[in-house]
Amino acid sequence: MEEKKIVYLTRKIDFCASHRYYIDELSEEENLSIFGKCSYRHGHGHNYSLEVTVKGEPDPKTGMVINLSELDRILRLKVVDVMDHKFINIDVPYFDKRIPTTENLAIFIWDSIIDAFDGCHLHRVRLFEDPFLFAEYYGE
Amino acid sequence: MVNRKISLTRVYAFSAAHRLASPHFSDEENRKIYGKCSHSSGHGHNYILKVTVKGEVDPRTGMVVNVEALDHIVKKHVLNKLDHKNLNEELKDTPILTSECLISEIWSLLTPHVKAPAIDKIEVEETRKNRFKYCGA
């Protein structure tokens, strides 16, 4: 029997959204001291770039770990349609009581897509807020 | 949300000069080992430094680390020391400034100042073709 060969496949997808970091219980000055300009009243935005990595054995018939059109469908439905060109604090209920930091967005994306995979596993969610900052979540 | 571990990576840039020449070898031997990198008057690179911290998200702030605070530490302890400098002059205790040696120097400069969460790994890109990763000894 041929040994198991595990392959990692990464797909990139972009979305644009606005957000604001602010703790309601604190004053404007306190928020400014924690979050800096990310706390400014009317929010600001980013071009996010998301990398989703799945792992698994290539299907012997198709040669694929996952059908990319299926992966794209999942990401479009669960991530892009939910956040693209939205104000995350207002338009995404998960962030009613959570600050939409890159860290929390990575966890949110993981939780949103983890149950959608059949025959392969979600390995990593890597979210770039801009070219100089990214958060990674491995489900740990 | 409790106990989930997130890695956060911040990307920095600095430009510096160096020369690769081991004090254990003659000029001719250094030329054989390091090629044009041993050229006597040195040369330079646009370095990229990636700093990754790993820890739990603070439930109040939603952050693993305050990025501004991390920026301040990296600027103070690494970028101010190395950017637009000659590495051989700035890091005199490290006689060979390959990126392998440079990355462990940067680790030593940085890690004492980043405690909670601690640095998980750093990466140095010397050029687009050469990348180095260090997670501590």
Interface residues (C-beta under 8 A of the other chain):
Chain A: Y21 I23 I34 F35 G36 R98 I99 P100 T101 T102 E103 N104 A106 I107 P131 F132 L133 F134 A135 E136 Y137 Y138 E140
Chain B: M1 R4 K5 I6 S7 L8 T9 R10 V11 Y12 V57 R60 T61 G62 M63 V64 N66 V67 E68
